[in-house]
């Protein structure tokens, strides 16, 4: 095996592997990996990261994994491997599926047909065996394995097939390989409802409104059922989307968990605004969700994300509501029969949405129809595990986000229960995957590092200390509709000035939320204007140009959010109350924000509590 120098000081290699270990189908698949030696004098072991998806290339996320493992790299080597069919490991490129405007049953089935007899040979089981082979070639006996999202599924399969290769296992955003009724995703809707209800209960302004968050959303769902309409939404300088604004568009916003922070922060207020005639905040959220849940690369590159591999794994590995051994024509009939029966026996499976409204979401988020036209799976397909395989008695840490409905707390608990020696930790007020950069807290990363080093998570009190998501109190078209900020002693600009402070802060928070979700680039304000985001390391610099969160206030200037602490803004504002300059300090999340400056020649001195 010859390795070559590659990005970040690592060594890159390709291990040719038989596409079919049984030799029935000929050919090989190149298994690409990157190996980063420890930086100190003594080697303590090897850490391996398993990417989510499926469909993404693990090595494209090297920066995130190297950041997670960074404090351990003095003594630990790091190994990253692209799963077969992804990235540099022979990425599957089903061109129509990869580039079509949306996923369809037909294109997914056609992808399977194009793969022919190779379709079952991209399974999680064979990918797990590939990792074992790479460990063999590098003479690595045991590893600490970190899996996130689909990587937790891969990691459990690896644990069952190669239990003697594990020293420790971390599952971040976990779900079990199977379970009662799992083909219908029974935890999906309860976790979604809880996510929004809990966020509302913990926010003072939302809690003061009678009813739960689901009750706040109900009038909008009724409106969308009664009047579905064509929406045309601009949510970026070059991002415009046309979609049908109906119950299914609301469903994917609430189920999709993407953008995670923005959707929880804004849905309740956006739903109330929509019911009151202001449609834009909710339509923007719908557009952002429809864009962000499409994992495919905008250029159509299968190297970045292979939609074909994602379909191949999903149609062969997890349980389906129908029999995948049936030919597609028979499977379609079985699908229709089973769904009709489900509507009779459990119509509230995806409440508040009907089963058909749920099925209107993108196929790879509704799941139950995705594989109905995939070619019949041969009876002799490689199983996920061996007969008699047992979950190994190794130290296991399972991490769940309290507000994650994609891999819920119940899913994490079920995954942890399979292992004899597992600890399940829930990160309060957190979302999907919590140990990688951009999580709401550093807590999970610290727990993971300690666990992979010491085989114990140690003090886990930080998991319960993550603060609630501060929700938008309500969306306003005009500054006068907002609650005023709190005046400080030197304030001269009256109640109008205090409302301008509140509106300016809400404008900045809206901008910061999208910067954190989308990273560097150009964006647009809710009701006009533009802003540009530059990310340098862990620092963020945002330039605003006439950004409007309300219709009558334009904000320009600069926001700086620094990793070492502190967030400030140097801003110009234009409103019916006059022109002025404001300096905001304390813009880091969860901190009181102070505002000082002038408006219409009068002194502004105010504060807004989180």
Secondary structure as a PSIPRED ss2 file (coil, helix, strand):
# PSIPRED VFORMAT (PSIPRED V4.0)

   1 X C   1.000  0.000  0.000
   2 X C   1.000  0.000  0.000
   3 X C   1.000  0.000  0.000
   4 X E   0.000  0.000  1.000
   5 X E   0.000  0.000  1.000
   6 X C   1.000  0.000  0.000
   7 X H   0.000  1.000  0.000
   8 X H   0.000  1.000  0.000
   9 X H   0.000  1.000  0.000
  10 X C   1.000  0.000  0.000
  11 X E   0.000  0.000  1.000
  12 X E   0.000  0.000  1.000
  13 X E   0.000  0.000  1.000
  14 X E   0.000  0.000  1.000
  15 X E   0.000  0.000  1.000
  16 X E   0.000  0.000  1.000
  17 X E   0.000  0.000  1.000
  18 X E   0.000  0.000  1.000
  19 X C   1.000  0.000  0.000
  20 X C   1.000  0.000  0.000
  21 X C   1.000  0.000  0.000
  22 X C   1.000  0.000  0.000
  23 X C   1.000  0.000  0.000
  24 X C   1.000  0.000  0.000
  25 X C   1.000  0.000  0.000
  26 X C   1.000  0.000  0.000
  27 X C   1.000  0.000  0.000
  28 X E   0.000  0.000  1.000
  29 X E   0.000  0.000  1.000
  30 X E   0.000  0.000  1.000
  31 X E   0.000  0.000  1.000
  32 X E   0.000  0.000  1.000
  33 X E   0.000  0.000  1.000
  34 X E   0.000  0.000  1.000
  35 X E   0.000  0.000  1.000
  36 X E   0.000  0.000  1.000
  37 X C   1.000  0.000  0.000
  38 X C   1.000  0.000  0.000
  39 X C   1.000  0.000  0.000
  40 X C   1.000  0.000  0.000
  41 X C   1.000  0.000  0.000
  42 X C   1.000  0.000  0.000
  43 X C   1.000  0.000  0.000
  44 X C   1.000  0.000  0.000
  45 X E   0.000  0.000  1.000
  46 X E   0.000  0.000  1.000
  47 X E   0.000  0.000  1.000
  48 X E   0.000  0.000  1.000
  49 X E   0.000  0.000  1.000
  50 X E   0.000  0.000  1.000
  51 X C   1.000  0.000  0.000
  52 X C   1.000  0.000  0.000
  53 X C   1.000  0.000  0.000
  54 X C   1.000  0.000  0.000
  55 X C   1.000  0.000  0.000
  56 X E   0.000  0.000  1.000
  57 X C   1.000  0.000  0.000
  58 X H   0.000  1.000  0.000
  59 X H   0.000  1.000  0.000
  60 X H   0.000  1.000  0.000
  61 X H   0.000  1.000  0.000
  62 X H   0.000  1.000  0.000
  63 X H   0.000  1.000  0.000
  64 X H   0.000  1.000  0.000
  65 X H   0.000  1.000  0.000
  66 X H   0.000  1.000  0.000
  67 X H   0.000  1.000  0.000
  68 X H   0.000  1.000  0.000
  69 X H   0.000  1.000  0.000
  70 X H   0.000  1.000  0.000
  71 X H   0.000  1.000  0.000
  72 X H   0.000  1.000  0.000
  73 X C   1.000  0.000  0.000
  74 X C   1.000  0.000  0.000
  75 X C   1.000  0.000  0.000
  76 X E   0.000  0.000  1.000
  77 X E   0.000  0.000  1.000
  78 X E   0.000  0.000  1.000
  79 X E   0.000  0.000  1.000
  80 X E   0.000  0.000  1.000
  81 X E   0.000  0.000  1.000
  82 X C   1.000  0.000  0.000
  83 X C   1.000  0.000  0.000
  84 X C   1.000  0.000  0.000
  85 X C   1.000  0.000  0.000
  86 X C   1.000  0.000  0.000
  87 X C   1.000  0.000  0.000
  88 X C   1.000  0.000  0.000
  89 X C   1.000  0.000  0.000
  90 X C   1.000  0.000  0.000
  91 X C   1.000  0.000  0.000
  92 X C   1.000  0.000  0.000
  93 X C   1.000  0.000  0.000
  94 X C   1.000  0.000  0.000
  95 X H   0.000  1.000  0.000
  96 X H   0.000  1.000  0.000
  97 X H   0.000  1.000  0.000
  98 X H   0.000  1.000  0.000
  99 X H   0.000  1.000  0.000
 100 X C   1.000  0.000  0.000
 101 X C   1.000  0.000  0.000
 102 X C   1.000  0.000  0.000
 103 X C   1.000  0.000  0.000
 104 X C   1.000  0.000  0.000
 105 X H   0.000  1.000  0.000
 106 X H   0.000  1.000  0.000
 107 X H   0.000  1.000  0.000
 108 X H   0.000  1.000  0.000
 109 X H   0.000  1.000  0.000
 110 X H   0.000  1.000  0.000
 111 X H   0.000  1.000  0.000
 112 X H   0.000  1.000  0.000
 113 X H   0.000  1.000  0.000
 114 X H   0.000  1.000  0.000
 115 X H   0.000  1.000  0.000
 116 X H   0.000  1.000  0.000
 117 X H   0.000  1.000  0.000
 118 X H   0.000  1.000  0.000
 119 X H   0.000  1.000  0.000
 120 X H   0.000  1.000  0.000
 121 X H   0.000  1.000  0.000
 122 X H   0.000  1.000  0.000
 123 X C   1.000  0.000  0.000
 124 X H   0.000  1.000  0.000
 125 X H   0.000  1.000  0.000
 126 X H   0.000  1.000  0.000
 127 X H   0.000  1.000  0.000
 128 X H   0.000  1.000  0.000
 129 X H   0.000  1.000  0.000
 130 X H   0.000  1.000  0.000
 131 X H   0.000  1.000  0.000
 132 X H   0.000  1.000  0.000
 133 X H   0.000  1.000  0.000
 134 X H   0.000  1.000  0.000
 135 X H   0.000  1.000  0.000
 136 X H   0.000  1.000  0.000
 137 X H   0.000  1.000  0.000
 138 X C   1.000  0.000  0.000
 139 X C   1.000  0.000  0.000
 140 X C   1.000  0.000  0.000
 141 X C   1.000  0.000  0.000
 142 X C   1.000  0.000  0.000
 143 X E   0.000  0.000  1.000
 144 X E   0.000  0.000  1.000
 145 X E   0.000  0.000  1.000
 146 X E   0.000  0.000  1.000
 147 X E   0.000  0.000  1.000
 148 X E   0.000  0.000  1.000
 149 X C   1.000  0.000  0.000
 150 X H   0.000  1.000  0.000
 151 X H   0.000  1.000  0.000
 152 X H   0.000  1.000  0.000
 153 X H   0.000  1.000  0.000
 154 X H   0.000  1.000  0.000
 155 X H   0.000  1.000  0.000
 156 X H   0.000  1.000  0.000
 157 X H   0.000  1.000  0.000
 158 X H   0.000  1.000  0.000
 159 X H   0.000  1.000  0.000
 160 X H   0.000  1.000  0.000
 161 X H   0.000  1.000  0.000
 162 X C   1.000  0.000  0.000
 163 X H   0.000  1.000  0.000
 164 X H   0.000  1.000  0.000
 165 X H   0.000  1.000  0.000
 166 X E   0.000  0.000  1.000
 167 X E   0.000  0.000  1.000
 168 X E   0.000  0.000  1.000
 169 X E   0.000  0.000  1.000
 170 X E   0.000  0.000  1.000
 171 X E   0.000  0.000  1.000
 172 X E   0.000  0.000  1.000
 173 X C   1.000  0.000  0.000
 174 X C   1.000  0.000  0.000
 175 X C   1.000  0.000  0.000
 176 X C   1.000  0.000  0.000
 177 X C   1.000  0.000  0.000
 178 X C   1.000  0.000  0.000
 179 X C   1.000  0.000  0.000
 180 X C   1.000  0.000  0.000
 181 X C   1.000  0.000  0.000
 182 X H   0.000  1.000  0.000
 183 X H   0.000  1.000  0.000
 184 X H   0.000  1.000  0.000
 185 X C   1.000  0.000  0.000
 186 X H   0.000  1.000  0.000
 187 X H   0.000  1.000  0.000
 188 X H   0.000  1.000  0.000
 189 X H   0.000  1.000  0.000
 190 X H   0.000  1.000  0.000
 191 X H   0.000  1.000  0.000
 192 X H   0.000  1.000  0.000
 193 X H   0.000  1.000  0.000
 194 X H   0.000  1.000  0.000
 195 X H   0.000  1.000  0.000
 196 X H   0.000  1.000  0.000
 197 X H   0.000  1.000  0.000
 198 X H   0.000  1.000  0.000
 199 X H   0.000  1.000  0.000
 200 X H   0.000  1.000  0.000
 201 X H   0.000  1.000  0.000
 202 X C   1.000  0.000  0.000
 203 X C   1.000  0.000  0.000
 204 X H   0.000  1.000  0.000
 205 X H   0.000  1.000  0.000
 206 X H   0.000  1.000  0.000
 207 X H   0.000  1.000  0.000
 208 X C   1.000  0.000  0.000
 209 X C   1.000  0.000  0.000
 210 X C   1.000  0.000  0.000
 211 X C   1.000  0.000  0.000
 212 X C   1.000  0.000  0.000
 213 X H   0.000  1.000  0.000
 214 X H   0.000  1.000  0.000
 215 X H   0.000  1.000  0.000
 216 X H   0.000  1.000  0.000
 217 X H   0.000  1.000  0.000
 218 X H   0.000  1.000  0.000
 219 X H   0.000  1.000  0.000
 220 X H   0.000  1.000  0.000
 221 X H   0.000  1.000  0.000
 222 X H   0.000  1.000  0.000
 223 X H   0.000  1.000  0.000
 224 X H   0.000  1.000  0.000
 225 X H   0.000  1.000  0.000
 226 X H   0.000  1.000  0.000
 227 X C   1.000  0.000  0.000
 228 X C   1.000  0.000  0.000
 229 X E   0.000  0.000  1.000
 230 X E   0.000  0.000  1.000
 231 X E   0.000  0.000  1.000
 232 X E   0.000  0.000  1.000
 233 X E   0.000  0.000  1.000
 234 X E   0.000  0.000  1.000
 235 X E   0.000  0.000  1.000
 236 X E   0.000  0.000  1.000
 237 X C   1.000  0.000  0.000
 238 X C   1.000  0.000  0.000
 239 X E   0.000  0.000  1.000
 240 X E   0.000  0.000  1.000
 241 X E   0.000  0.000  1.000
 242 X E   0.000  0.000  1.000
 243 X E   0.000  0.000  1.000
 244 X E   0.000  0.000  1.000
 245 X E   0.000  0.000  1.000
 246 X C   1.000  0.000  0.000
 247 X H   0.000  1.000  0.000
 248 X H   0.000  1.000  0.000
 249 X H   0.000  1.000  0.000
 250 X H   0.000  1.000  0.000
 251 X H   0.000  1.000  0.000
 252 X H   0.000  1.000  0.000
 253 X H   0.000  1.000  0.000
 254 X H   0.000  1.000  0.000
 255 X H   0.000  1.000  0.000
 256 X H   0.000  1.000  0.000
 257 X C   1.000  0.000  0.000
 258 X C   1.000  0.000  0.000
 259 X C   1.000  0.000  0.000
 260 X H   0.000  1.000  0.000
 261 X H   0.000  1.000  0.000
 262 X H   0.000  1.000  0.000
 263 X H   0.000  1.000  0.000
 264 X H   0.000  1.000  0.000
 265 X H   0.000  1.000  0.000
 266 X H   0.000  1.000  0.000
 267 X H   0.000  1.000  0.000
 268 X H   0.000  1.000  0.000
 269 X H   0.000  1.000  0.000
 270 X H   0.000  1.000  0.000
 271 X H   0.000  1.000  0.000
 272 X H   0.000  1.000  0.000
 273 X H   0.000  1.000  0.000
 274 X H   0.000  1.000  0.000
 275 X H   0.000  1.000  0.000
 276 X C   1.000  0.000  0.000
 277 X C   1.000  0.000  0.000
 278 X C   1.000  0.000  0.000
 279 X C   1.000  0.000  0.000
 280 X H   0.000  1.000  0.000
 281 X H   0.000  1.000  0.000
 282 X H   0.000  1.000  0.000
 283 X H   0.000  1.000  0.000
 284 X H   0.000  1.000  0.000
 285 X H   0.000  1.000  0.000
 286 X H   0.000  1.000  0.000
 287 X H   0.000  1.000  0.000
 288 X H   0.000  1.000  0.000
 289 X H   0.000  1.000  0.000
 290 X H   0.000  1.000  0.000
 291 X H   0.000  1.000  0.000
 292 X H   0.000  1.000  0.000
 293 X C   1.000  0.000  0.000
 294 X C   1.000  0.000  0.000
 295 X C   1.000  0.000  0.000
 296 X C   1.000  0.000  0.000
 297 X C   1.000  0.000  0.000
 298 X C   1.000  0.000  0.000
 299 X C   1.000  0.000  0.000
 300 X C   1.000  0.000  0.000
 301 X C   1.000  0.000  0.000
 302 X C   1.000  0.000  0.000
 303 X C   1.000  0.000  0.000
 304 X C   1.000  0.000  0.000
 305 X E   0.000  0.000  1.000
 306 X C   1.000  0.000  0.000
 307 X H   0.000  1.000  0.000
 308 X H   0.000  1.000  0.000
 309 X H   0.000  1.000  0.000
 310 X H   0.000  1.000  0.000
 311 X H   0.000  1.000  0.000
 312 X H   0.000  1.000  0.000
 313 X H   0.000  1.000  0.000
 314 X H   0.000  1.000  0.000
 315 X H   0.000  1.000  0.000
 316 X H   0.000  1.000  0.000
 317 X C   1.000  0.000  0.000
 318 X C   1.000  0.000  0.000
 319 X C   1.000  0.000  0.000
 320 X C   1.000  0.000  0.000
 321 X C   1.000  0.000  0.000
 322 X C   1.000  0.000  0.000
 323 X C   1.000  0.000  0.000
 324 X C   1.000  0.000  0.000
 325 X C   1.000  0.000  0.000
 326 X C   1.000  0.000  0.000
 327 X C   1.000  0.000  0.000
 328 X H   0.000  1.000  0.000
 329 X H   0.000  1.000  0.000
 330 X H   0.000  1.000  0.000
 331 X H   0.000  1.000  0.000
 332 X H   0.000  1.000  0.000
 333 X H   0.000  1.000  0.000
 334 X H   0.000  1.000  0.000
 335 X H   0.000  1.000  0.000
 336 X H   0.000  1.000  0.000
 337 X H   0.000  1.000  0.000
 338 X H   0.000  1.000  0.000
 339 X H   0.000  1.000  0.000
 340 X H   0.000  1.000  0.000
 341 X H   0.000  1.000  0.000
 342 X H   0.000  1.000  0.000
 343 X H   0.000  1.000  0.000
 344 X H   0.000  1.000  0.000
 345 X H   0.000  1.000  0.000
 346 X C   1.000  0.000  0.000
 347 X C   1.000  0.000  0.000
 348 X C   1.000  0.000  0.000
 349 X C   1.000  0.000  0.000
 350 X C   1.000  0.000  0.000
 351 X C   1.000  0.000  0.000
 352 X C   1.000  0.000  0.000
 353 X C   1.000  0.000  0.000
 354 X C   1.000  0.000  0.000
 355 X H   0.000  1.000  0.000
 356 X H   0.000  1.000  0.000
 357 X H   0.000  1.000  0.000
 358 X H   0.000  1.000  0.000
 359 X H   0.000  1.000  0.000
 360 X C   1.000  0.000  0.000
 361 X C   1.000  0.000  0.000
 362 X C   1.000  0.000  0.000
 363 X H   0.000  1.000  0.000
 364 X H   0.000  1.000  0.000
 365 X H   0.000  1.000  0.000
 366 X H   0.000  1.000  0.000
 367 X C   1.000  0.000  0.000
 368 X C   1.000  0.000  0.000
 369 X C   1.000  0.000  0.000
 370 X C   1.000  0.000  0.000
 371 X C   1.000  0.000  0.000
 372 X C   1.000  0.000  0.000
 373 X C   1.000  0.000  0.000
 374 X C   1.000  0.000  0.000
 375 X C   1.000  0.000  0.000
 376 X C   1.000  0.000  0.000
 377 X C   1.000  0.000  0.000
 378 X C   1.000  0.000  0.000
 379 X C   1.000  0.000  0.000
 380 X C   1.000  0.000  0.000
 381 X C   1.000  0.000  0.000
 382 X C   1.000  0.000  0.000
 383 X C   1.000  0.000  0.000
 384 X C   1.000  0.000  0.000
 385 X C   1.000  0.000  0.000
 386 X C   1.000  0.000  0.000
 387 X C   1.000  0.000  0.000
 388 X C   1.000  0.000  0.000
 389 X C   1.000  0.000  0.000
 390 X C   1.000  0.000  0.000
 391 X C   1.000  0.000  0.000
 392 X C   1.000  0.000  0.000
 393 X C   1.000  0.000  0.000
 394 X C   1.000  0.000  0.000
 395 X E   0.000  0.000  1.000
 396 X E   0.000  0.000  1.000
 397 X E   0.000  0.000  1.000
 398 X E   0.000  0.000  1.000
 399 X E   0.000  0.000  1.000
 400 X E   0.000  0.000  1.000
 401 X E   0.000  0.000  1.000
 402 X C   1.000  0.000  0.000
 403 X C   1.000  0.000  0.000
 404 X C   1.000  0.000  0.000
 405 X C   1.000  0.000  0.000
 406 X C   1.000  0.000  0.000
 407 X C   1.000  0.000  0.000
 408 X C   1.000  0.000  0.000
 409 X H   0.000  1.000  0.000
 410 X H   0.000  1.000  0.000
 411 X H   0.000  1.000  0.000
 412 X H   0.000  1.000  0.000
 413 X H   0.000  1.000  0.000
 414 X H   0.000  1.000  0.000
 415 X H   0.000  1.000  0.000
 416 X H   0.000  1.000  0.000
 417 X H   0.000  1.000  0.000
 418 X C   1.000  0.000  0.000
 419 X C   1.000  0.000  0.000
 420 X C   1.000  0.000  0.000
 421 X C   1.000  0.000  0.000
 422 X E   0.000  0.000  1.000
 423 X E   0.000  0.000  1.000
 424 X E   0.000  0.000  1.000
 425 X E   0.000  0.000  1.000
 426 X E   0.000  0.000  1.000
 427 X E   0.000  0.000  1.000
 428 X C   1.000  0.000  0.000
 429 X C   1.000  0.000  0.000
 430 X C   1.000  0.000  0.000
 431 X C   1.000  0.000  0.000
 432 X C   1.000  0.000  0.000
 433 X C   1.000  0.000  0.000
 434 X C   1.000  0.000  0.000
 435 X C   1.000  0.000  0.000
 436 X C   1.000  0.000  0.000
 437 X C   1.000  0.000  0.000
 438 X C   1.000  0.000  0.000
 439 X C   1.000  0.000  0.000
 440 X C   1.000  0.000  0.000
 441 X C   1.000  0.000  0.000
 442 X C   1.000  0.000  0.000
 443 X H   0.000  1.000  0.000
 444 X H   0.000  1.000  0.000
 445 X H   0.000  1.000  0.000
 446 X H   0.000  1.000  0.000
 447 X H   0.000  1.000  0.000
 448 X H   0.000  1.000  0.000
 449 X H   0.000  1.000  0.000
 450 X H   0.000  1.000  0.000
 451 X H   0.000  1.000  0.000
 452 X H   0.000  1.000  0.000
 453 X H   0.000  1.000  0.000
 454 X H   0.000  1.000  0.000
 455 X C   1.000  0.000  0.000
 456 X C   1.000  0.000  0.000
 457 X C   1.000  0.000  0.000
 458 X C   1.000  0.000  0.000
 459 X C   1.000  0.000  0.000
 460 X C   1.000  0.000  0.000
 461 X H   0.000  1.000  0.000
 462 X H   0.000  1.000  0.000
 463 X H   0.000  1.000  0.000
 464 X H   0.000  1.000  0.000
 465 X C   1.000  0.000  0.000
 466 X C   1.000  0.000  0.000
 467 X C   1.000  0.000  0.000
 468 X C   1.000  0.000  0.000
 469 X C   1.000  0.000  0.000
 470 X C   1.000  0.000  0.000
 471 X C   1.000  0.000  0.000
 472 X C   1.000  0.000  0.000
 473 X C   1.000  0.000  0.000
 474 X C   1.000  0.000  0.000
 475 X C   1.000  0.000  0.000
 476 X C   1.000  0.000  0.000
 477 X C   1.000  0.000  0.000
 478 X C   1.000  0.000  0.000
 479 X H   0.000  1.000  0.000
 480 X H   0.000  1.000  0.000
 481 X H   0.000  1.000  0.000
 482 X C   1.000  0.000  0.000
 483 X C   1.000  0.000  0.000
 484 X C   1.000  0.000  0.000
 485 X C   1.000  0.000  0.000
 486 X E   0.000  0.000  1.000
 487 X E   0.000  0.000  1.000
 488 X C   1.000  0.000  0.000
 489 X C   1.000  0.000  0.000
 490 X C   1.000  0.000  0.000
 491 X C   1.000  0.000  0.000
 492 X C   1.000  0.000  0.000
 493 X C   1.000  0.000  0.000
 494 X H   0.000  1.000  0.000
 495 X H   0.000  1.000  0.000
 496 X H   0.000  1.000  0.000
 497 X H   0.000  1.000  0.000
 498 X H   0.000  1.000  0.000
 499 X H   0.000  1.000  0.000
 500 X H   0.000  1.000  0.000
 501 X H   0.000  1.000  0.000
 502 X H   0.000  1.000  0.000
 503 X H   0.000  1.000  0.000
 504 X H   0.000  1.000  0.000
 505 X H   0.000  1.000  0.000
 506 X H   0.000  1.000  0.000
 507 X H   0.000  1.000  0.000
 508 X H   0.000  1.000  0.000
 509 X H   0.000  1.000  0.000
 510 X H   0.000  1.000  0.000
 511 X H   0.000  1.000  0.000
 512 X H   0.000  1.000  0.000
 513 X H   0.000  1.000  0.000
 514 X H   0.000  1.000  0.000
 515 X H   0.000  1.000  0.000
 516 X H   0.000  1.000  0.000
 517 X H   0.000  1.000  0.000
 518 X H   0.000  1.000  0.000
 519 X C   1.000  0.000  0.000
 520 X C   1.000  0.000  0.000
 521 X E   0.000  0.000  1.000
 522 X E   0.000  0.000  1.000
 523 X E   0.000  0.000  1.000
 524 X E   0.000  0.000  1.000
 525 X C   1.000  0.000  0.000
 526 X C   1.000  0.000  0.000
 527 X C   1.000  0.000  0.000
 528 X C   1.000  0.000  0.000
 529 X C   1.000  0.000  0.000
 530 X E   0.000  0.000  1.000
 531 X E   0.000  0.000  1.000
 532 X E   0.000  0.000  1.000
 533 X E   0.000  0.000  1.000
 534 X E   0.000  0.000  1.000
 535 X E   0.000  0.000  1.000
 536 X E   0.000  0.000  1.000
 537 X C   1.000  0.000  0.000
 538 X C   1.000  0.000  0.000
 539 X E   0.000  0.000  1.000
 540 X E   0.000  0.000  1.000
 541 X E   0.000  0.000  1.000
 542 X E   0.000  0.000  1.000
 543 X E   0.000  0.000  1.000
 544 X E   0.000  0.000  1.000
 545 X E   0.000  0.000  1.000
 546 X E   0.000  0.000  1.000
 547 X E   0.000  0.000  1.000
 548 X C   1.000  0.000  0.000
 549 X C   1.000  0.000  0.000
 550 X C   1.000  0.000  0.000
 551 X C   1.000  0.000  0.000
 552 X C   1.000  0.000  0.000
 553 X E   0.000  0.000  1.000
 554 X E   0.000  0.000  1.000
 555 X E   0.000  0.000  1.000
 556 X E   0.000  0.000  1.000
 557 X E   0.000  0.000  1.000
 558 X E   0.000  0.000  1.000
 559 X E   0.000  0.000  1.000
 560 X E   0.000  0.000  1.000
 561 X E   0.000  0.000  1.000
 562 X C   1.000  0.000  0.000
 563 X C   1.000  0.000  0.000
 564 X C   1.000  0.000  0.000
 565 X C   1.000  0.000  0.000
 566 X C   1.000  0.000  0.000
 567 X E   0.000  0.000  1.000
 568 X E   0.000  0.000  1.000
 569 X E   0.000  0.000  1.000
 570 X E   0.000  0.000  1.000
 571 X E   0.000  0.000  1.000
 572 X E   0.000  0.000  1.000
 573 X E   0.000  0.000  1.000
 574 X E   0.000  0.000  1.000
 575 X E   0.000  0.000  1.000
 576 X C   1.000  0.000  0.000
 577 X C   1.000  0.000  0.000
 578 X E   0.000  0.000  1.000
 579 X E   0.000  0.000  1.000
 580 X E   0.000  0.000  1.000
 581 X E   0.000  0.000  1.000
 582 X E   0.000  0.000  1.000
 583 X E   0.000  0.000  1.000
 584 X E   0.000  0.000  1.000
 585 X E   0.000  0.000  1.000
 586 X C   1.000  0.000  0.000
 587 X C   1.000  0.000  0.000
 588 X C   1.000  0.000  0.000
 589 X C   1.000  0.000  0.000
 590 X C   1.000  0.000  0.000
 591 X C   1.000  0.000  0.000
 592 X C   1.000  0.000  0.000
 593 X E   0.000  0.000  1.000
 594 X E   0.000  0.000  1.000
 595 X E   0.000  0.000  1.000
 596 X E   0.000  0.000  1.000
 597 X E   0.000  0.000  1.000
 598 X E   0.000  0.000  1.000
 599 X E   0.000  0.000  1.000
 600 X C   1.000  0.000  0.000
 601 X C   1.000  0.000  0.000
 602 X E   0.000  0.000  1.000
 603 X E   0.000  0.000  1.000
 604 X E   0.000  0.000  1.000
 605 X E   0.000  0.000  1.000
 606 X E   0.000  0.000  1.000
 607 X E   0.000  0.000  1.000
 608 X E   0.000  0.000  1.000
 609 X C   1.000  0.000  0.000
 610 X C   1.000  0.000  0.000
